[in-house]
């Protein structure tokens, strides 16, 4: 599996986990804080993965242009 597909799969997996966490409710303030912290971390991870994909796309486009 190429890196692009792996990143896209990881993004989808993170989004699914974030959706499940958003739907989870607890009476415990500590649990709710942990959920919020995890959501923030997953969101940051997705942002980094999307940025890496964007950079890879730009690099691939540059390689094609220079190869012509």
PDB file of N, CA, C and O in Angstrom:
ATOM      1  N   UNK A   1       0.859  -1.180   0.000  1.00  0.00           N
ATOM      2  CA  UNK A   1       0.000   0.000   0.000  1.00  0.00           C
ATOM      3  C   UNK A   1       0.902   1.239   0.000  1.00  0.00           C
ATOM      4  O   UNK A   1       1.832   1.339   0.800  1.00  0.00           O
ATOM      5  N   UNK A   2       0.622   2.158  -0.888  1.00  0.00           N
ATOM      6  CA  UNK A   2       1.470   3.346  -0.947  1.00  0.00           C
ATOM      7  C   UNK A   2       1.145   4.303   0.201  1.00  0.00           C
ATOM      8  O   UNK A   2       0.115   4.183   0.865  1.00  0.00           O
ATOM      9  N   UNK A   3       2.037   5.235   0.408  1.00  0.00           N
ATOM     10  CA  UNK A   3       1.945   6.143   1.562  1.00  0.00           C
ATOM     11  C   UNK A   3       0.675   6.980   1.524  1.00  0.00           C
ATOM     12  O   UNK A   3       0.083   7.263   2.566  1.00  0.00           O
ATOM     13  N   UNK A   4       0.257   7.373   0.333  1.00  0.00           N
ATOM     14  CA  UNK A   4      -0.939   8.204   0.204  1.00  0.00           C
ATOM     15  C   UNK A   4      -2.178   7.449   0.701  1.00  0.00           C
ATOM     16  O   UNK A   4      -3.000   8.009   1.427  1.00  0.00           O
ATOM     17  N   UNK A   5      -2.306   6.190   0.312  1.00  0.00           N
ATOM     18  CA  UNK A   5      -3.449   5.381   0.752  1.00  0.00           C
ATOM     19  C   UNK A   5      -3.392   5.135   2.255  1.00  0.00           C
ATOM     20  O   UNK A   5      -4.424   5.138   2.928  1.00  0.00           O
ATOM     21  N   UNK A   6      -2.190   4.922   2.781  1.00  0.00           N
ATOM     22  CA  UNK A   6      -2.042   4.699   4.225  1.00  0.00           C
ATOM     23  C   UNK A   6      -2.464   5.934   5.008  1.00  0.00           C
ATOM     24  O   UNK A   6      -3.149   5.822   6.025  1.00  0.00           O
ATOM     25  N   UNK A   7      -2.054   7.123   4.535  1.00  0.00           N
ATOM     26  CA  UNK A   7      -2.435   8.362   5.206  1.00  0.00           C
ATOM     27  C   UNK A   7      -3.940   8.573   5.139  1.00  0.00           C
ATOM     28  O   UNK A   7      -4.560   8.947   6.134  1.00  0.00           O
ATOM     29  N   UNK A   8      -4.536   8.333   3.964  1.00  0.00           N
ATOM     30  CA  UNK A   8      -5.980   8.506   3.815  1.00  0.00           C
ATOM     31  C   UNK A   8      -6.742   7.536   4.718  1.00  0.00           C
ATOM     32  O   UNK A   8      -7.765   7.896   5.301  1.00  0.00           O
ATOM     33  N   UNK A   9      -6.243   6.312   4.830  1.00  0.00           N
ATOM     34  CA  UNK A   9      -6.867   5.320   5.703  1.00  0.00           C
ATOM     35  C   UNK A   9      -6.759   5.760   7.168  1.00  0.00           C
ATOM     36  O   UNK A   9      -7.713   5.618   7.933  1.00  0.00           O
ATOM     37  N   UNK A  10      -5.609   6.288   7.548  1.00  0.00           N
ATOM     38  CA  UNK A  10      -5.416   6.770   8.920  1.00  0.00           C
ATOM     39  C   UNK A  10      -6.335   7.949   9.216  1.00  0.00           C
ATOM     40  O   UNK A  10      -6.884   8.044  10.313  1.00  0.00           O
ATOM     41  N   UNK A  11      -6.507   8.845   8.251  1.00  0.00           N
ATOM     42  CA  UNK A  11      -7.399   9.994   8.433  1.00  0.00           C
ATOM     43  C   UNK A  11      -8.827   9.515   8.667  1.00  0.00           C
ATOM     44  O   UNK A  11      -9.506   9.998   9.573  1.00  0.00           O
ATOM     45  N   UNK A  12      -9.283   8.571   7.854  1.00  0.00           N
ATOM     46  CA  UNK A  12     -10.647   8.045   8.011  1.00  0.00           C
ATOM     47  C   UNK A  12     -10.814   7.351   9.362  1.00  0.00           C
ATOM     48  O   UNK A  12     -11.847   7.489  10.018  1.00  0.00           O
ATOM     49  N   UNK A  13      -9.799   6.611   9.764  1.00  0.00           N
ATOM     50  CA  UNK A  13      -9.844   5.912  11.049  1.00  0.00           C
ATOM     51  C   UNK A  13      -9.919   6.918  12.203  1.00  0.00           C
ATOM     52  O   UNK A  13     -10.680   6.726  13.151  1.00  0.00           O
ATOM     53  N   UNK A  14      -9.127   7.987  12.116  1.00  0.00           N
ATOM     54  CA  UNK A  14      -9.159   9.038  13.139  1.00  0.00           C
ATOM     55  C   UNK A  14     -10.513   9.725  13.179  1.00  0.00           C
ATOM     56  O   UNK A  14     -11.039  10.007  14.256  1.00  0.00           O
ATOM     57  N   UNK A  15     -11.084   9.999  11.997  1.00  0.00           N
ATOM     58  CA  UNK A  15     -12.391  10.654  11.946  1.00  0.00           C
ATOM     59  C   UNK A  15     -13.470   9.776  12.573  1.00  0.00           C
ATOM     60  O   UNK A  15     -14.356  10.280  13.264  1.00  0.00           O
ATOM     61  N   UNK A  16     -13.401   8.471  12.337  1.00  0.00           N
ATOM     62  CA  UNK A  16     -14.363   7.541  12.937  1.00  0.00           C
ATOM     63  C   UNK A  16     -14.213   7.538  14.461  1.00  0.00           C
ATOM     64  O   UNK A  16     -15.207   7.566  15.187  1.00  0.00           O
ATOM     65  N   UNK A  17     -12.981   7.504  14.934  1.00  0.00           N
ATOM     66  CA  UNK A  17     -12.735   7.523  16.378  1.00  0.00           C
ATOM     67  C   UNK A  17     -13.234   8.826  16.994  1.00  0.00           C
ATOM     68  O   UNK A  17     -13.797   8.819  18.088  1.00  0.00           O
ATOM     69  N   UNK A  18     -13.030   9.945  16.294  1.00  0.00           N
ATOM     70  CA  UNK A  18     -13.490  11.237  16.810  1.00  0.00           C
ATOM     71  C   UNK A  18     -15.014  11.259  16.899  1.00  0.00           C
ATOM     72  O   UNK A  18     -15.572  11.778  17.866  1.00  0.00           O
ATOM     73  N   UNK A  19     -15.682  10.703  15.903  1.00  0.00           N
ATOM     74  CA  UNK A  19     -17.148  10.663  15.918  1.00  0.00           C
ATOM     75  C   UNK A  19     -17.654   9.828  17.097  1.00  0.00           C
ATOM     76  O   UNK A  19     -18.602  10.218  17.778  1.00  0.00           O
ATOM     77  N   UNK A  20     -17.019   8.685  17.331  1.00  0.00           N
ATOM     78  CA  UNK A  20     -17.410   7.832  18.454  1.00  0.00           C
ATOM     79  C   UNK A  20     -17.189   8.553  19.785  1.00  0.00           C
ATOM     80  O   UNK A  20     -18.025   8.463  20.685  1.00  0.00           O
ATOM     81  N   UNK A  21     -16.076   9.262  19.913  1.00  0.00           N
ATOM     82  CA  UNK A  21     -15.798   9.994  21.148  1.00  0.00           C
ATOM     83  C   UNK A  21     -16.785  11.138  21.354  1.00  0.00           C
ATOM     84  O   UNK A  21     -17.199  11.404  22.482  1.00  0.00           O
ATOM     85  N   UNK A  22     -17.164  11.815  20.270  1.00  0.00           N
ATOM     86  CA  UNK A  22     -18.129  12.912  20.391  1.00  0.00           C
ATOM     87  C   UNK A  22     -19.485  12.408  20.880  1.00  0.00           C
ATOM     88  O   UNK A  22     -20.200  13.117  21.588  1.00  0.00           O
ATOM     89  N   UNK A  23     -19.831  11.183  20.499  1.00  0.00           N
ATOM     90  CA  UNK A  23     -21.127  10.620  20.874  1.00  0.00           C
ATOM     91  C   UNK A  23     -21.121   9.989  22.268  1.00  0.00           C
ATOM     92  O   UNK A  23     -22.178   9.633  22.790  1.00  0.00           O
ATOM     93  N   UNK A  24     -19.952   9.851  22.865  1.00  0.00           N
ATOM     94  CA  UNK A  24     -19.848   9.236  24.187  1.00  0.00           C
ATOM     95  C   UNK A  24     -20.161  10.272  25.260  1.00  0.00           C
ATOM     96  O   UNK A  24     -19.676  11.402  25.206  1.00  0.00           O
ATOM     97  N   UNK A  25     -20.961   9.880  26.219  1.00  0.00           N
ATOM     98  CA  UNK A  25     -21.266  10.780  27.334  1.00  0.00           C
ATOM     99  C   UNK A  25     -20.904  10.098  28.642  1.00  0.00           C
ATOM    100  O   UNK A  25     -21.021   8.882  28.791  1.00  0.00           O
ATOM    101  N   UNK A  26     -20.464  10.911  29.572  1.00  0.00           N
ATOM    102  CA  UNK A  26     -20.070  10.396  30.880  1.00  0.00           C
ATOM    103  C   UNK A  26     -20.412  11.429  31.944  1.00  0.00           C
ATOM    104  O   UNK A  26     -20.436  12.632  31.684  1.00  0.00           O
ATOM    105  N   UNK A  27     -20.672  10.938  33.134  1.00  0.00           N
ATOM    106  CA  UNK A  27     -20.919  11.827  34.267  1.00  0.00           C
ATOM    107  C   UNK A  27     -19.616  12.254  34.933  1.00  0.00           C
ATOM    108  O   UNK A  27     -19.609  13.142  35.785  1.00  0.00           O
ATOM    109  N   UNK A  28     -18.532  11.628  34.548  1.00  0.00           N
ATOM    110  CA  UNK A  28     -17.236  11.903  35.157  1.00  0.00           C
ATOM    111  C   UNK A  28     -16.534  13.056  34.437  1.00  0.00           C
ATOM    112  O   UNK A  28     -16.323  13.019  33.225  1.00  0.00           O
ATOM    113  N   UNK A  29     -16.184  14.067  35.208  1.00  0.00           N
ATOM    114  CA  UNK A  29     -15.471  15.209  34.637  1.00  0.00           C
ATOM    115  C   UNK A  29     -14.097  14.782  34.123  1.00  0.00           C
ATOM    116  O   UNK A  29     -13.627  15.279  33.099  1.00  0.00           O
ATOM    117  N   UNK A  30     -13.462  13.865  34.836  1.00  0.00           N
ATOM    118  CA  UNK A  30     -12.138  13.388  34.434  1.00  0.00           C
ATOM    119  C   UNK A  30     -12.212  12.649  33.088  1.00  0.00           C
ATOM    120  O   UNK A  30     -11.345  12.822  32.232  1.00  0.00           O
ATOM    121  N   UNK A  31     -13.243  11.835  32.915  1.00  0.00           N
ATOM    122  CA  UNK A  31     -13.416  11.109  31.650  1.00  0.00           C
ATOM    123  C   UNK A  31     -13.698  12.091  30.519  1.00  0.00           C
ATOM    124  O   UNK A  31     -13.148  11.963  29.425  1.00  0.00           O
ATOM    125  N   UNK A  32     -14.554  13.068  30.786  1.00  0.00           N
ATOM    126  CA  UNK A  32     -14.876  14.060  29.760  1.00  0.00           C
ATOM    127  C   UNK A  32     -13.641  14.858  29.351  1.00  0.00           C
ATOM    128  O   UNK A  32     -13.473  15.180  28.175  1.00  0.00           O
ATOM    129  N   UNK A  33     -12.777  15.179  30.313  1.00  0.00           N
ATOM    130  CA  UNK A  33     -11.537  15.897  29.988  1.00  0.00           C
ATOM    131  C   UNK A  33     -10.625  15.019  29.142  1.00  0.00           C
ATOM    132  O   UNK A  33     -10.015  15.493  28.184  1.00  0.00           O
ATOM    133  N   UNK A  34     -10.534  13.745  29.492  1.00  0.00           N
ATOM    134  CA  UNK A  34      -9.699  12.822  28.722  1.00  0.00           C
ATOM    135  C   UNK A  34     -10.222  12.693  27.288  1.00  0.00           C
ATOM    136  O   UNK A  34      -9.437  12.627  26.342  1.00  0.00           O
ATOM    137  N   UNK A  35     -11.539  12.658  27.135  1.00  0.00           N
ATOM    138  CA  UNK A  35     -12.139  12.579  25.800  1.00  0.00           C
ATOM    139  C   UNK A  35     -11.801  13.833  25.005  1.00  0.00           C
ATOM    140  O   UNK A  35     -11.419  13.750  23.838  1.00  0.00           O
ATOM    141  N   UNK A  36     -11.942  14.989  25.635  1.00  0.00           N
ATOM    142  CA  UNK A  36     -11.623  16.251  24.963  1.00  0.00           C
ATOM    143  C   UNK A  36     -10.156  16.283  24.543  1.00  0.00           C
ATOM    144  O   UNK A  36      -9.836  16.687  23.425  1.00  0.00           O
ATOM    145  N   UNK A  37      -9.272  15.858  25.433  1.00  0.00           N
ATOM    146  CA  UNK A  37      -7.838  15.830  25.113  1.00  0.00           C
ATOM    147  C   UNK A  37      -7.558  14.897  23.934  1.00  0.00           C
ATOM    148  O   UNK A  37      -6.767  15.221  23.048  1.00  0.00           O
ATOM    149  N   UNK A  38      -8.213  13.745  23.935  1.00  0.00           N
ATOM    150  CA  UNK A  38      -8.021  12.774  22.844  1.00  0.00           C
ATOM    151  C   UNK A  38      -8.557  13.326  21.523  1.00  0.00           C
ATOM    152  O   UNK A  38      -7.938  13.140  20.475  1.00  0.00           O
ATOM    153  N   UNK A  39      -9.699  14.001  21.571  1.00  0.00           N
ATOM    154  CA  UNK A  39     -10.255  14.613  20.362  1.00  0.00           C
ATOM    155  C   UNK A  39      -9.298  15.650  19.783  1.00  0.00           C
ATOM    156  O   UNK A  39      -9.102  15.721  18.570  1.00  0.00           O
ATOM    157  N   UNK A  40      -8.712  16.443  20.657  1.00  0.00           N
ATOM    158  CA  UNK A  40      -7.749  17.455  20.215  1.00  0.00           C
ATOM    159  C   UNK A  40      -6.552  16.780  19.548  1.00  0.00           C
ATOM    160  O   UNK A  40      -6.098  17.219  18.491  1.00  0.00           O
ATOM    161  N   UNK A  41      -6.044  15.719  20.161  1.00  0.00           N
ATOM    162  CA  UNK A  41      -4.883  15.007  19.614  1.00  0.00           C
ATOM    163  C   UNK A  41      -5.212  14.373  18.261  1.00  0.00           C
ATOM    164  O   UNK A  41      -4.410  14.455  17.331  1.00  0.00           O
ATOM    165  N   UNK A  42      -6.382  13.744  18.145  1.00  0.00           N
ATOM    166  CA  UNK A  42      -6.778  13.141  16.871  1.00  0.00           C
ATOM    167  C   UNK A  42      -6.919  14.202  15.783  1.00  0.00           C
ATOM    168  O   UNK A  42      -6.522  13.988  14.638  1.00  0.00           O
ATOM    169  N   UNK A  43      -7.484  15.338  16.153  1.00  0.00           N
ATOM    170  CA  UNK A  43      -7.645  16.429  15.201  1.00  0.00           C
ATOM    171  C   UNK A  43      -6.281  16.942  14.727  1.00  0.00           C
ATOM    172  O   UNK A  43      -6.093  17.206  13.539  1.00  0.00           O
ATOM    173  N   UNK A  44      -5.339  17.081  15.652  1.00  0.00           N
ATOM    174  CA  UNK A  44      -3.984  17.511  15.291  1.00  0.00           C
ATOM    175  C   UNK A  44      -3.316  16.491  14.367  1.00  0.00           C
ATOM    176  O   UNK A  44      -2.662  16.858  13.391  1.00  0.00           O
ATOM    177  N   UNK A  45      -3.490  15.215  14.687  1.00  0.00           N
ATOM    178  CA  UNK A  45      -2.907  14.164  13.847  1.00  0.00           C
ATOM    179  C   UNK A  45      -3.472  14.228  12.432  1.00  0.00           C
ATOM    180  O   UNK A  45      -2.731  14.111  11.456  1.00  0.00           O
ATOM    181  N   UNK A  46      -4.793  14.414  12.324  1.00  0.00           N
ATOM    182  CA  UNK A  46      -5.407  14.503  11.004  1.00  0.00           C
ATOM    183  C   UNK A  46      -4.892  15.713  10.241  1.00  0.00           C
ATOM    184  O   UNK A  46      -4.631  15.630   9.041  1.00  0.00           O
ATOM    185  N   UNK A  47      -4.747  16.826  10.928  1.00  0.00           N
ATOM    186  CA  UNK A  47      -4.240  18.035  10.279  1.00  0.00           C
ATOM    187  C   UNK A  47      -2.835  17.786   9.724  1.00  0.00           C
ATOM    188  O   UNK A  47      -2.525  18.200   8.607  1.00  0.00           O
ATOM    189  N   UNK A  48      -1.990  17.110  10.504  1.00  0.00           N
ATOM    190  CA  UNK A  48      -0.632  16.808  10.054  1.00  0.00           C
ATOM    191  C   UNK A  48      -0.634  15.842   8.874  1.00  0.00           C
ATOM    192  O   UNK A  48       0.140  16.008   7.930  1.00  0.00           O
ATOM    193  N   UNK A  49      -1.502  14.831   8.926  1.00  0.00           N
ATOM    194  CA  UNK A  49      -1.586  13.882   7.820  1.00  0.00           C
ATOM    195  C   UNK A  49      -2.056  14.570   6.540  1.00  0.00           C
ATOM    196  O   UNK A  49      -1.518  14.324   5.461  1.00  0.00           O
ATOM    197  N   UNK A  50      -3.056  15.426   6.668  1.00  0.00           N
ATOM    198  CA  UNK A  50      -3.571  16.143   5.498  1.00  0.00           C
ATOM    199  C   UNK A  50      -2.510  17.079   4.931  1.00  0.00           C
ATOM    200  O   UNK A  50      -2.392  17.224   3.715  1.00  0.00           O
ATOM    201  N   UNK A  51      -1.739  17.712   5.808  1.00  0.00           N
ATOM    202  CA  UNK A  51      -0.673  18.601   5.358  1.00  0.00           C
ATOM    203  C   UNK A  51       0.403  17.794   4.618  1.00  0.00           C
ATOM    204  O   UNK A  51       0.910  18.227   3.584  1.00  0.00           O
ATOM    205  N   UNK A  52       0.740  16.630   5.153  1.00  0.00           N
ATOM    206  CA  UNK A  52       1.737  15.780   4.504  1.00  0.00           C
ATOM    207  C   UNK A  52       1.250  15.330   3.129  1.00  0.00           C
ATOM    208  O   UNK A  52       2.029  15.291   2.177  1.00  0.00           O
ATOM    209  N   UNK A  53      -0.029  14.991   3.020  1.00  0.00           N
ATOM    210  CA  UNK A  53      -0.583  14.610   1.721  1.00  0.00           C
ATOM    211  C   UNK A  53      -0.514  15.769   0.737  1.00  0.00           C
ATOM    212  O   UNK A  53      -0.191  15.580  -0.436  1.00  0.00           O
ATOM    213  N   UNK A  54      -0.819  16.961   1.217  1.00  0.00           N
ATOM    214  CA  UNK A  54      -0.778  18.147   0.364  1.00  0.00           C
ATOM    215  C   UNK A  54       0.646  18.403  -0.131  1.00  0.00           C
ATOM    216  O   UNK A  54       0.858  18.693  -1.309  1.00  0.00           O
ATOM    217  N   UNK A  55       1.609  18.295   0.767  1.00  0.00           N
ATOM    218  CA  UNK A  55       3.012  18.503   0.394  1.00  0.00           C
ATOM    219  C   UNK A  55       3.444  17.445  -0.616  1.00  0.00           C
ATOM    220  O   UNK A  55       4.139  17.750  -1.585  1.00  0.00           O
ATOM    221  N   UNK A  56       3.026  16.198  -0.382  1.00  0.00           N
ATOM    222  CA  UNK A  56       3.373  15.125  -1.316  1.00  0.00           C
ATOM    223  C   UNK A  56       2.780  15.404  -2.689  1.00  0.00           C
ATOM    224  O   UNK A  56       3.456  15.220  -3.701  1.00  0.00           O
ATOM    225  N   UNK A  57       1.523  15.846  -2.740  1.00  0.00           N
ATOM    226  CA  UNK A  57       0.888  16.176  -4.023  1.00  0.00           C
ATOM    227  C   UNK A  57       1.646  17.284  -4.743  1.00  0.00           C
ATOM    228  O   UNK A  57       1.857  17.211  -5.954  1.00  0.00           O
ATOM    229  N   UNK A  58       2.056  18.310  -3.999  1.00  0.00           N
ATOM    230  CA  UNK A  58       2.825  19.405  -4.606  1.00  0.00           C
ATOM    231  C   UNK A  58       4.173  18.906  -5.120  1.00  0.00           C
ATOM    232  O   UNK A  58       4.615  19.288  -6.203  1.00  0.00           O
ATOM    233  N   UNK A  59       4.817  18.052  -4.333  1.00  0.00           N
ATOM    234  CA  UNK A  59       6.107  17.494  -4.750  1.00  0.00           C
ATOM    235  C   UNK A  59       5.942  16.670  -6.020  1.00  0.00           C
ATOM    236  O   UNK A  59       6.727  16.800  -6.959  1.00  0.00           O
ATOM    237  N   UNK A  60       4.907  15.811  -6.043  1.00  0.00           N
ATOM    238  CA  UNK A  60       4.655  14.989  -7.225  1.00  0.00           C
ATOM    239  C   UNK A  60       4.386  15.858  -8.447  1.00  0.00           C
ATOM    240  O   UNK A  60       4.844  15.539  -9.544  1.00  0.00           O
ATOM    241  N   UNK A  61       3.651  16.948  -8.273  1.00  0.00           N
ATOM    242  CA  UNK A  61       3.362  17.861  -9.384  1.00  0.00           C
ATOM    243  C   UNK A  61       4.648  18.520  -9.876  1.00  0.00           C
ATOM    244  O   UNK A  61       4.843  18.676 -11.082  1.00  0.00           O
ATOM    245  N   UNK A  62       5.524  18.906  -8.952  1.00  0.00           N
ATOM    246  CA  UNK A  62       6.805  19.514  -9.336  1.00  0.00           C
ATOM    247  C   UNK A  62       7.674  18.528 -10.106  1.00  0.00           C
ATOM    248  O   UNK A  62       8.337  18.903 -11.073  1.00  0.00           O
ATOM    249  N   UNK A  63       7.671  17.281  -9.683  1.00  0.00           N
ATOM    250  CA  UNK A  63       8.475  16.257 -10.352  1.00  0.00           C
ATOM    251  C   UNK A  63       7.974  16.058 -11.778  1.00  0.00           C
ATOM    252  O   UNK A  63       8.776  15.930 -12.702  1.00  0.00           O
ATOM    253  N   UNK A  64       6.671  16.032 -11.962  1.00  0.00           N
ATOM    254  CA  UNK A  64       6.097  15.858 -13.296  1.00  0.00           C
ATOM    255  C   UNK A  64       6.469  17.035 -14.185  1.00  0.00           C
ATOM    256  O   UNK A  64       6.860  16.842 -15.336  1.00  0.00           O
ATOM    257  N   UNK A  65       6.351  18.251 -13.664  1.00  0.00           N
ATOM    258  CA  UNK A  65       6.668  19.447 -14.447  1.00  0.00           C
ATOM    259  C   UNK A  65       8.143  19.462 -14.831  1.00  0.00           C
ATOM    260  O   UNK A  65       8.483  19.755 -15.977  1.00  0.00           O
ATOM    261  N   UNK A  66       9.019  19.149 -13.883  1.00  0.00           N
ATOM    262  CA  UNK A  66      10.450  19.165 -14.168  1.00  0.00           C
ATOM    263  C   UNK A  66      10.845  18.029 -15.104  1.00  0.00           C
ATOM    264  O   UNK A  66      11.828  18.136 -15.837  1.00  0.00           O
ATOM    265  N   UNK A  67      10.090  16.958 -15.078  1.00  0.00           N
ATOM    266  CA  UNK A  67      10.400  15.816 -15.933  1.00  0.00           C
ATOM    267  C   UNK A  67      10.047  16.054 -17.390  1.00  0.00           C
ATOM    268  O   UNK A  67      10.531  15.342 -18.270  1.00  0.00           O
ATOM    269  N   UNK A  68       9.217  17.037 -17.651  1.00  0.00           N
ATOM    270  CA  UNK A  68       8.769  17.302 -19.033  1.00  0.00           C
ATOM    271  C   UNK A  68       9.795  18.056 -19.812  1.00  0.00           C
ATOM    272  O   UNK A  68       9.579  18.359 -20.986  1.00  0.00           O
TER     273      UNK A  68
END
